[in-house]
Amino acid sequence: WGDFGFAKLTYLDAYRLQLDERMNYSTAISERTRAVEQMRRNVLNIQKFLRQHGLM
């Protein structure tokens, strides 16, 4: 999971920079919060899948 975690942080940093350029600060915060929540759900789904298939 180390590589995955690193990729996730890199993606969020890039996403945040894009948002900060395009939008005002409060809008960027709410968009980023939604993105983080979506990614958290994705990670939970991946972990659930791996557990179901005995890979974790």
CHARMM-style PDB file with segment names, atoms N, HN, CA, C and O in Angstrom:
ATOM      1  N   TRP     1       0.824  -1.216   0.000  1.00  0.00      PROA
ATOM      2  CA  TRP     1       0.000   0.000   0.000  1.00  0.00      PROA
ATOM      3  C   TRP     1       0.856   1.262   0.000  1.00  0.00      PROA
ATOM      4  O   TRP     1       0.336   2.365  -0.172  1.00  0.00      PROA
ATOM      5  N   GLY     2       2.182   1.103   0.194  1.00  0.00      PROA
ATOM      6  HN  GLY     2       2.604   0.208   0.334  1.00  0.00      PROA
ATOM      7  CA  GLY     2       3.046   2.275   0.248  1.00  0.00      PROA
ATOM      8  C   GLY     2       2.990   3.083  -1.038  1.00  0.00      PROA
ATOM      9  O   GLY     2       2.789   4.297  -1.011  1.00  0.00      PROA
ATOM     10  N   ASP     3       3.168   2.403  -2.164  1.00  0.00      PROA
ATOM     11  HN  ASP     3       3.331   1.417  -2.186  1.00  0.00      PROA
ATOM     12  CA  ASP     3       3.164   3.100  -3.452  1.00  0.00      PROA
ATOM     13  C   ASP     3       1.813   3.750  -3.712  1.00  0.00      PROA
ATOM     14  O   ASP     3       1.742   4.871  -4.217  1.00  0.00      PROA
ATOM     15  N   PHE     4       0.741   3.043  -3.365  1.00  0.00      PROA
ATOM     16  HN  PHE     4       0.799   2.133  -2.955  1.00  0.00      PROA
ATOM     17  CA  PHE     4      -0.596   3.583  -3.575  1.00  0.00      PROA
ATOM     18  C   PHE     4      -0.795   4.855  -2.763  1.00  0.00      PROA
ATOM     19  O   PHE     4      -1.331   5.842  -3.265  1.00  0.00      PROA
ATOM     20  N   GLY     5      -0.360   4.827  -1.506  1.00  0.00      PROA
ATOM     21  HN  GLY     5       0.076   4.024  -1.098  1.00  0.00      PROA
ATOM     22  CA  GLY     5      -0.496   6.007  -0.657  1.00  0.00      PROA
ATOM     23  C   GLY     5       0.252   7.199  -1.221  1.00  0.00      PROA
ATOM     24  O   GLY     5      -0.249   8.323  -1.206  1.00  0.00      PROA
ATOM     25  N   PHE     6       1.452   6.948  -1.718  1.00  0.00      PROA
ATOM     26  HN  PHE     6       1.859   6.035  -1.731  1.00  0.00      PROA
ATOM     27  CA  PHE     6       2.248   8.027  -2.300  1.00  0.00      PROA
ATOM     28  C   PHE     6       1.563   8.599  -3.530  1.00  0.00      PROA
ATOM     29  O   PHE     6       1.511   9.816  -3.710  1.00  0.00      PROA
ATOM     30  N   ALA     7       1.040   7.727  -4.370  1.00  0.00      PROA
ATOM     31  HN  ALA     7       1.081   6.739  -4.224  1.00  0.00      PROA
ATOM     32  CA  ALA     7       0.347   8.192  -5.580  1.00  0.00      PROA
ATOM     33  C   ALA     7      -0.861   9.039  -5.208  1.00  0.00      PROA
ATOM     34  O   ALA     7      -1.153  10.045  -5.853  1.00  0.00      PROA
ATOM     35  N   LYS     8      -1.560   8.615  -4.153  1.00  0.00      PROA
ATOM     36  HN  LYS     8      -1.323   7.797  -3.629  1.00  0.00      PROA
ATOM     37  CA  LYS     8      -2.758   9.348  -3.736  1.00  0.00      PROA
ATOM     38  C   LYS     8      -2.386  10.758  -3.281  1.00  0.00      PROA
ATOM     39  O   LYS     8      -3.049  11.726  -3.657  1.00  0.00      PROA
ATOM     40  N   LEU     9      -1.335  10.878  -2.478  1.00  0.00      PROA
ATOM     41  HN  LEU     9      -0.798  10.092  -2.173  1.00  0.00      PROA
ATOM     42  CA  LEU     9      -0.920  12.198  -1.996  1.00  0.00      PROA
ATOM     43  C   LEU     9      -0.486  13.078  -3.158  1.00  0.00      PROA
ATOM     44  O   LEU     9      -0.836  14.258  -3.208  1.00  0.00      PROA
ATOM     45  N   THR    10       0.267  12.520  -4.084  1.00  0.00      PROA
ATOM     46  HN  THR    10       0.551  11.562  -4.044  1.00  0.00      PROA
ATOM     47  CA  THR    10       0.722  13.289  -5.243  1.00  0.00      PROA
ATOM     48  C   THR    10      -0.471  13.787  -6.050  1.00  0.00      PROA
ATOM     49  O   THR    10      -0.502  14.939  -6.483  1.00  0.00      PROA
ATOM     50  N   TYR    11      -1.453  12.909  -6.248  1.00  0.00      PROA
ATOM     51  HN  TYR    11      -1.427  11.973  -5.896  1.00  0.00      PROA
ATOM     52  CA  TYR    11      -2.651  13.289  -6.995  1.00  0.00      PROA
ATOM     53  C   TYR    11      -3.392  14.425  -6.297  1.00  0.00      PROA
ATOM     54  O   TYR    11      -3.810  15.389  -6.938  1.00  0.00      PROA
ATOM     55  N   LEU    12      -3.554  14.306  -4.972  1.00  0.00      PROA
ATOM     56  HN  LEU    12      -3.214  13.523  -4.450  1.00  0.00      PROA
ATOM     57  CA  LEU    12      -4.296  15.340  -4.251  1.00  0.00      PROA
ATOM     58  C   LEU    12      -3.561  16.676  -4.291  1.00  0.00      PROA
ATOM     59  O   LEU    12      -4.193  17.727  -4.393  1.00  0.00      PROA
ATOM     60  N   ASP    13      -2.239  16.644  -4.213  1.00  0.00      PROA
ATOM     61  HN  ASP    13      -1.725  15.790  -4.130  1.00  0.00      PROA
ATOM     62  CA  ASP    13      -1.472  17.894  -4.302  1.00  0.00      PROA
ATOM     63  C   ASP    13      -1.688  18.562  -5.655  1.00  0.00      PROA
ATOM     64  O   ASP    13      -1.904  19.772  -5.731  1.00  0.00      PROA
ATOM     65  N   ALA    14      -1.630  17.776  -6.711  1.00  0.00      PROA
ATOM     66  HN  ALA    14      -1.455  16.793  -6.649  1.00  0.00      PROA
ATOM     67  CA  ALA    14      -1.822  18.327  -8.055  1.00  0.00      PROA
ATOM     68  C   ALA    14      -3.249  18.862  -8.210  1.00  0.00      PROA
ATOM     69  O   ALA    14      -3.467  19.929  -8.783  1.00  0.00      PROA
ATOM     70  N   TYR    15      -4.199  18.109  -7.696  1.00  0.00      PROA
ATOM     71  HN  TYR    15      -4.022  17.242  -7.230  1.00  0.00      PROA
ATOM     72  CA  TYR    15      -5.607  18.516  -7.779  1.00  0.00      PROA
ATOM     73  C   TYR    15      -5.832  19.826  -7.036  1.00  0.00      PROA
ATOM     74  O   TYR    15      -6.535  20.711  -7.524  1.00  0.00      PROA
ATOM     75  N   ARG    16      -5.234  19.947  -5.856  1.00  0.00      PROA
ATOM     76  HN  ARG    16      -4.663  19.228  -5.459  1.00  0.00      PROA
ATOM     77  CA  ARG    16      -5.395  21.161  -5.060  1.00  0.00      PROA
ATOM     78  C   ARG    16      -4.821  22.369  -5.796  1.00  0.00      PROA
ATOM     79  O   ARG    16      -5.433  23.437  -5.812  1.00  0.00      PROA
ATOM     80  N   LEU    17      -3.660  22.204  -6.397  1.00  0.00      PROA
ATOM     81  HN  LEU    17      -3.163  21.337  -6.384  1.00  0.00      PROA
ATOM     82  CA  LEU    17      -3.048  23.322  -7.116  1.00  0.00      PROA
ATOM     83  C   LEU    17      -3.925  23.763  -8.280  1.00  0.00      PROA
ATOM     84  O   LEU    17      -4.078  24.959  -8.525  1.00  0.00      PROA
ATOM     85  N   GLN    18      -4.498  22.809  -8.996  1.00  0.00      PROA
ATOM     86  HN  GLN    18      -4.374  21.837  -8.797  1.00  0.00      PROA
ATOM     87  CA  GLN    18      -5.415  23.151 -10.088  1.00  0.00      PROA
ATOM     88  C   GLN    18      -6.603  23.942  -9.559  1.00  0.00      PROA
ATOM     89  O   GLN    18      -6.975  24.973 -10.119  1.00  0.00      PROA
ATOM     90  N   LEU    19      -7.190  23.453  -8.484  1.00  0.00      PROA
ATOM     91  HN  LEU    19      -6.888  22.616  -8.029  1.00  0.00      PROA
ATOM     92  CA  LEU    19      -8.377  24.111  -7.941  1.00  0.00      PROA
ATOM     93  C   LEU    19      -8.046  25.518  -7.466  1.00  0.00      PROA
ATOM     94  O   LEU    19      -8.809  26.452  -7.712  1.00  0.00      PROA
ATOM     95  N   ASP    20      -6.916  25.676  -6.789  1.00  0.00      PROA
ATOM     96  HN  ASP    20      -6.296  24.917  -6.589  1.00  0.00      PROA
ATOM     97  CA  ASP    20      -6.566  26.988  -6.258  1.00  0.00      PROA
ATOM     98  C   ASP    20      -6.355  27.993  -7.378  1.00  0.00      PROA
ATOM     99  O   ASP    20      -6.617  29.184  -7.206  1.00  0.00      PROA
ATOM    100  N   GLU    21      -5.885  27.520  -8.526  1.00  0.00      PROA
ATOM    101  HN  GLU    21      -5.673  26.552  -8.666  1.00  0.00      PROA
ATOM    102  CA  GLU    21      -5.720  28.428  -9.671  1.00  0.00      PROA
ATOM    103  C   GLU    21      -7.065  28.807 -10.274  1.00  0.00      PROA
ATOM    104  O   GLU    21      -7.259  29.955 -10.675  1.00  0.00      PROA
ATOM    105  N   ARG    22      -7.985  27.872 -10.345  1.00  0.00      PROA
ATOM    106  HN  ARG    22      -7.828  26.939 -10.019  1.00  0.00      PROA
ATOM    107  CA  ARG    22      -9.240  28.105 -11.061  1.00  0.00      PROA
ATOM    108  C   ARG    22     -10.300  28.816 -10.238  1.00  0.00      PROA
ATOM    109  O   ARG    22     -11.107  29.564 -10.788  1.00  0.00      PROA
ATOM    110  N   MET    23     -10.311  28.593  -8.918  1.00  0.00      PROA
ATOM    111  HN  MET    23      -9.655  27.985  -8.471  1.00  0.00      PROA
ATOM    112  CA  MET    23     -11.463  29.001  -8.114  1.00  0.00      PROA
ATOM    113  C   MET    23     -11.052  29.822  -6.912  1.00  0.00      PROA
ATOM    114  O   MET    23      -9.872  29.914  -6.574  1.00  0.00      PROA
ATOM    115  N   ASN    24     -12.042  30.417  -6.272  1.00  0.00      PROA
ATOM    116  HN  ASN    24     -13.001  30.342  -6.547  1.00  0.00      PROA
ATOM    117  CA  ASN    24     -11.750  31.069  -5.007  1.00  0.00      PROA
ATOM    118  C   ASN    24     -11.523  30.019  -3.932  1.00  0.00      PROA
ATOM    119  O   ASN    24     -11.829  28.842  -4.120  1.00  0.00      PROA
ATOM    120  N   TYR    25     -10.983  30.462  -2.804  1.00  0.00      PROA
ATOM    121  HN  TYR    25     -10.735  31.419  -2.651  1.00  0.00      PROA
ATOM    122  CA  TYR    25     -10.479  29.541  -1.784  1.00  0.00      PROA
ATOM    123  C   TYR    25     -11.569  28.645  -1.208  1.00  0.00      PROA
ATOM    124  O   TYR    25     -11.372  27.434  -1.104  1.00  0.00      PROA
ATOM    125  N   SER    26     -12.711  29.209  -0.834  1.00  0.00      PROA
ATOM    126  HN  SER    26     -12.871  30.192  -0.919  1.00  0.00      PROA
ATOM    127  CA  SER    26     -13.753  28.413  -0.172  1.00  0.00      PROA
ATOM    128  C   SER    26     -14.320  27.355  -1.112  1.00  0.00      PROA
ATOM    129  O   SER    26     -14.634  26.246  -0.680  1.00  0.00      PROA
ATOM    130  N   THR    27     -14.449  27.687  -2.379  1.00  0.00      PROA
ATOM    131  HN  THR    27     -14.194  28.588  -2.730  1.00  0.00      PROA
ATOM    132  CA  THR    27     -14.933  26.707  -3.352  1.00  0.00      PROA
ATOM    133  C   THR    27     -13.911  25.584  -3.514  1.00  0.00      PROA
ATOM    134  O   THR    27     -14.272  24.410  -3.595  1.00  0.00      PROA
ATOM    135  N   ALA    28     -12.641  25.955  -3.559  1.00  0.00      PROA
ATOM    136  HN  ALA    28     -12.348  26.908  -3.493  1.00  0.00      PROA
ATOM    137  CA  ALA    28     -11.585  24.948  -3.684  1.00  0.00      PROA
ATOM    138  C   ALA    28     -11.606  23.997  -2.487  1.00  0.00      PROA
ATOM    139  O   ALA    28     -11.421  22.790  -2.643  1.00  0.00      PROA
ATOM    140  N   ILE    29     -11.832  24.550  -1.287  1.00  0.00      PROA
ATOM    141  HN  ILE    29     -11.982  25.531  -1.160  1.00  0.00      PROA
ATOM    142  CA  ILE    29     -11.881  23.707  -0.088  1.00  0.00      PROA
ATOM    143  C   ILE    29     -13.005  22.683  -0.193  1.00  0.00      PROA
ATOM    144  O   ILE    29     -12.790  21.502   0.078  1.00  0.00      PROA
ATOM    145  N   SER    30     -14.197  23.118  -0.582  1.00  0.00      PROA
ATOM    146  HN  SER    30     -14.372  24.078  -0.802  1.00  0.00      PROA
ATOM    147  CA  SER    30     -15.325  22.177  -0.635  1.00  0.00      PROA
ATOM    148  C   SER    30     -15.117  21.152  -1.741  1.00  0.00      PROA
ATOM    149  O   SER    30     -15.466  19.984  -1.565  1.00  0.00      PROA
ATOM    150  N   GLU    31     -14.561  21.557  -2.869  1.00  0.00      PROA
ATOM    151  HN  GLU    31     -14.277  22.506  -3.011  1.00  0.00      PROA
ATOM    152  CA  GLU    31     -14.286  20.610  -3.952  1.00  0.00      PROA
ATOM    153  C   GLU    31     -13.255  19.588  -3.505  1.00  0.00      PROA
ATOM    154  O   GLU    31     -13.383  18.396  -3.780  1.00  0.00      PROA
ATOM    155  N   ARG    32     -12.225  20.072  -2.808  1.00  0.00      PROA
ATOM    156  HN  ARG    32     -12.121  21.041  -2.584  1.00  0.00      PROA
ATOM    157  CA  ARG    32     -11.171  19.164  -2.348  1.00  0.00      PROA
ATOM    158  C   ARG    32     -11.725  18.187  -1.316  1.00  0.00      PROA
ATOM    159  O   ARG    32     -11.369  17.008  -1.312  1.00  0.00      PROA
ATOM    160  N   THR    33     -12.597  18.684  -0.441  1.00  0.00      PROA
ATOM    161  HN  THR    33     -12.886  19.641  -0.444  1.00  0.00      PROA
ATOM    162  CA  THR    33     -13.206  17.805   0.563  1.00  0.00      PROA
ATOM    163  C   THR    33     -13.994  16.699  -0.121  1.00  0.00      PROA
ATOM    164  O   THR    33     -13.926  15.541   0.292  1.00  0.00      PROA
ATOM    165  N   ARG    34     -14.740  17.046  -1.162  1.00  0.00      PROA
ATOM    166  HN  ARG    34     -14.795  17.986  -1.497  1.00  0.00      PROA
ATOM    167  CA  ARG    34     -15.492  16.025  -1.907  1.00  0.00      PROA
ATOM    168  C   ARG    34     -14.546  15.026  -2.560  1.00  0.00      PROA
ATOM    169  O   ARG    34     -14.796  13.821  -2.540  1.00  0.00      PROA
ATOM    170  N   ALA    35     -13.466  15.526  -3.135  1.00  0.00      PROA
ATOM    171  HN  ALA    35     -13.263  16.505  -3.151  1.00  0.00      PROA
ATOM    172  CA  ALA    35     -12.500  14.632  -3.789  1.00  0.00      PROA
ATOM    173  C   ALA    35     -11.879  13.675  -2.780  1.00  0.00      PROA
ATOM    174  O   ALA    35     -11.721  12.486  -3.055  1.00  0.00      PROA
ATOM    175  N   VAL    36     -11.528  14.204  -1.606  1.00  0.00      PROA
ATOM    176  HN  VAL    36     -11.656  15.170  -1.382  1.00  0.00      PROA
ATOM    177  CA  VAL    36     -10.926  13.362  -0.567  1.00  0.00      PROA
ATOM    178  C   VAL    36     -11.926  12.307  -0.101  1.00  0.00      PROA
ATOM    179  O   VAL    36     -11.564  11.145   0.083  1.00  0.00      PROA
ATOM    180  N   GLU    37     -13.173  12.705   0.087  1.00  0.00      PROA
ATOM    181  HN  GLU    37     -13.467  13.649  -0.063  1.00  0.00      PROA
ATOM    182  CA  GLU    37     -14.196  11.747   0.507  1.00  0.00      PROA
ATOM    183  C   GLU    37     -14.378  10.647  -0.546  1.00  0.00      PROA
ATOM    184  O   GLU    37     -14.490   9.470  -0.206  1.00  0.00      PROA
ATOM    185  N   GLN    38     -14.406  11.036  -1.810  1.00  0.00      PROA
ATOM    186  HN  GLN    38     -14.316  11.993  -2.086  1.00  0.00      PROA
ATOM    187  CA  GLN    38     -14.554  10.049  -2.881  1.00  0.00      PROA
ATOM    188  C   GLN    38     -13.379   9.082  -2.884  1.00  0.00      PROA
ATOM    189  O   GLN    38     -13.566   7.874  -3.027  1.00  0.00      PROA
ATOM    190  N   MET    39     -12.175   9.606  -2.728  1.00  0.00      PROA
ATOM    191  HN  MET    39     -12.023  10.588  -2.612  1.00  0.00      PROA
ATOM    192  CA  MET    39     -10.993   8.745  -2.722  1.00  0.00      PROA
ATOM    193  C   MET    39     -11.004   7.827  -1.509  1.00  0.00      PROA
ATOM    194  O   MET    39     -10.595   6.670  -1.605  1.00  0.00      PROA
ATOM    195  N   ARG    40     -11.470   8.332  -0.365  1.00  0.00      PROA
ATOM    196  HN  ARG    40     -11.803   9.272  -0.287  1.00  0.00      PROA
ATOM    197  CA  ARG    40     -11.548   7.499   0.833  1.00  0.00      PROA
ATOM    198  C   ARG    40     -12.510   6.326   0.609  1.00  0.00      PROA
ATOM    199  O   ARG    40     -12.227   5.193   0.997  1.00  0.00      PROA
ATOM    200  N   ARG    41     -13.641   6.618  -0.017  1.00  0.00      PROA
ATOM    201  HN  ARG    41     -13.871   7.539  -0.332  1.00  0.00      PROA
ATOM    202  CA  ARG    41     -14.589   5.542  -0.332  1.00  0.00      PROA
ATOM    203  C   ARG    41     -13.975   4.545  -1.304  1.00  0.00      PROA
ATOM    204  O   ARG    41     -14.175   3.337  -1.172  1.00  0.00      PROA
ATOM    205  N   ASN    42     -13.223   5.055  -2.287  1.00  0.00      PROA
ATOM    206  HN  ASN    42     -13.061   6.036  -2.394  1.00  0.00      PROA
ATOM    207  CA  ASN    42     -12.570   4.156  -3.240  1.00  0.00      PROA
ATOM    208  C   ASN    42     -11.598   3.224  -2.533  1.00  0.00      PROA
ATOM    209  O   ASN    42     -11.555   2.027  -2.818  1.00  0.00      PROA
ATOM    210  N   VAL    43     -10.819   3.774  -1.611  1.00  0.00      PROA
ATOM    211  HN  VAL    43     -10.853   4.747  -1.379  1.00  0.00      PROA
ATOM    212  CA  VAL    43      -9.852   2.960  -0.863  1.00  0.00      PROA
ATOM    213  C   VAL    43     -10.579   1.903  -0.042  1.00  0.00      PROA
ATOM    214  O   VAL    43     -10.163   0.744  -0.009  1.00  0.00      PROA
ATOM    215  N   LEU    44     -11.665   2.300   0.621  1.00  0.00      PROA
ATOM    216  HN  LEU    44     -12.003   3.240   0.594  1.00  0.00      PROA
ATOM    217  CA  LEU    44     -12.429   1.335   1.426  1.00  0.00      PROA
ATOM    218  C   LEU    44     -12.987   0.229   0.537  1.00  0.00      PROA
ATOM    219  O   LEU    44     -12.986  -0.939   0.927  1.00  0.00      PROA
ATOM    220  N   ASN    45     -13.459   0.585  -0.647  1.00  0.00      PROA
ATOM    221  HN  ASN    45     -13.459   1.534  -0.964  1.00  0.00      PROA
ATOM    222  CA  ASN    45     -13.989  -0.423  -1.569  1.00  0.00      PROA
ATOM    223  C   ASN    45     -12.895  -1.374  -2.034  1.00  0.00      PROA
ATOM    224  O   ASN    45     -13.119  -2.581  -2.136  1.00  0.00      PROA
ATOM    225  N   ILE    46     -11.703  -0.830  -2.318  1.00  0.00      PROA
ATOM    226  HN  ILE    46     -11.521   0.149  -2.235  1.00  0.00      PROA
ATOM    227  CA  ILE    46     -10.576  -1.672  -2.727  1.00  0.00      PROA
ATOM    228  C   ILE    46     -10.210  -2.636  -1.600  1.00  0.00      PROA
ATOM    229  O   ILE    46     -10.002  -3.826  -1.835  1.00  0.00      PROA
ATOM    230  N   GLN    47     -10.134  -2.113  -0.372  1.00  0.00      PROA
ATOM    231  HN  GLN    47     -10.303  -1.146  -0.181  1.00  0.00      PROA
ATOM    232  CA  GLN    47      -9.770  -2.954   0.762  1.00  0.00      PROA
ATOM    233  C   GLN    47     -10.817  -4.050   0.975  1.00  0.00      PROA
ATOM    234  O   GLN    47     -10.473  -5.198   1.259  1.00  0.00      PROA
ATOM    235  N   LYS    48     -12.091  -3.690   0.837  1.00  0.00      PROA
ATOM    236  HN  LYS    48     -12.370  -2.758   0.607  1.00  0.00      PROA
ATOM    237  CA  LYS    48     -13.170  -4.665   0.990  1.00  0.00      PROA
ATOM    238  C   LYS    48     -13.042  -5.766  -0.067  1.00  0.00      PROA
ATOM    239  O   LYS    48     -13.172  -6.951   0.239  1.00  0.00      PROA
ATOM    240  N   PHE    49     -12.788  -5.363  -1.295  1.00  0.00      PROA
ATOM    241  HN  PHE    49     -12.681  -4.400  -1.543  1.00  0.00      PROA
ATOM    242  CA  PHE    49     -12.608  -6.321  -2.387  1.00  0.00      PROA
ATOM    243  C   PHE    49     -11.446  -7.265  -2.094  1.00  0.00      PROA
ATOM    244  O   PHE    49     -11.563  -8.479  -2.265  1.00  0.00      PROA
ATOM    245  N   LEU    50     -10.325  -6.697  -1.653  1.00  0.00      PROA
ATOM    246  HN  LEU    50     -10.230  -5.711  -1.515  1.00  0.00      PROA
ATOM    247  CA  LEU    50      -9.149  -7.523  -1.366  1.00  0.00      PROA
ATOM    248  C   LEU    50      -9.423  -8.503  -0.239  1.00  0.00      PROA
ATOM    249  O   LEU    50      -9.017  -9.663  -0.302  1.00  0.00      PROA
ATOM    250  N   ARG    51     -10.118  -8.029   0.802  1.00  0.00      PROA
ATOM    251  HN  ARG    51     -10.448  -7.086   0.853  1.00  0.00      PROA
ATOM    252  CA  ARG    51     -10.449  -8.920   1.913  1.00  0.00      PROA
ATOM    253  C   ARG    51     -11.360 -10.054   1.447  1.00  0.00      PROA
ATOM    254  O   ARG    51     -11.167 -11.207   1.831  1.00  0.00      PROA
ATOM    255  N   GLN    52     -12.348  -9.728   0.624  1.00  0.00      PROA
ATOM    256  HN  GLN    52     -12.505  -8.791   0.311  1.00  0.00      PROA
ATOM    257  CA  GLN    52     -13.292 -10.739   0.137  1.00  0.00      PROA
ATOM    258  C   GLN    52     -12.569 -11.818  -0.664  1.00  0.00      PROA
ATOM    259  O   GLN    52     -12.996 -12.972  -0.685  1.00  0.00      PROA
ATOM    260  N   HSD    53     -11.476 -11.440  -1.321  1.00  0.00      PROA
ATOM    261  HN  HSD    53     -11.129 -10.502  -1.304  1.00  0.00      PROA
ATOM    262  CA  HSD    53     -10.747 -12.388  -2.157  1.00  0.00      PROA
ATOM    263  C   HSD    53      -9.478 -12.889  -1.470  1.00  0.00      PROA
ATOM    264  O   HSD    53      -8.619 -13.503  -2.103  1.00  0.00      PROA
ATOM    265  N   GLY    54      -9.368 -12.617  -0.162  1.00  0.00      PROA
ATOM    266  HN  GLY    54     -10.065 -12.118   0.353  1.00  0.00      PROA
ATOM    267  CA  GLY    54      -8.245 -13.145   0.605  1.00  0.00      PROA
ATOM    268  C   GLY    54      -6.895 -12.597   0.203  1.00  0.00      PROA
ATOM    269  O   GLY    54      -5.878 -13.275   0.346  1.00  0.00      PROA
ATOM    270  N   LEU    55      -6.874 -11.364  -0.304  1.00  0.00      PROA
ATOM    271  HN  LEU    55      -7.700 -10.813  -0.421  1.00  0.00      PROA
ATOM    272  CA  LEU    55      -5.619 -10.775  -0.777  1.00  0.00      PROA
ATOM    273  C   LEU    55      -5.032  -9.778   0.219  1.00  0.00      PROA
ATOM    274  O   LEU    55      -4.016  -9.140  -0.058  1.00  0.00      PROA
ATOM    275  N   MET    56      -5.673  -9.648   1.370  1.00  0.00      PROA
ATOM    276  HN  MET    56      -6.498 -10.166   1.594  1.00  0.00      PROA
ATOM    277  CA  MET    56      -5.229  -8.630   2.317  1.00  0.00      PROA
ATOM    278  C   MET    56      -5.317  -9.179   3.724  1.00  0.00      PROA
ATOM    279  OT1 MET    56      -4.988  -8.479   4.682  1.00  0.00      PROA
TER     280      MET     56
END
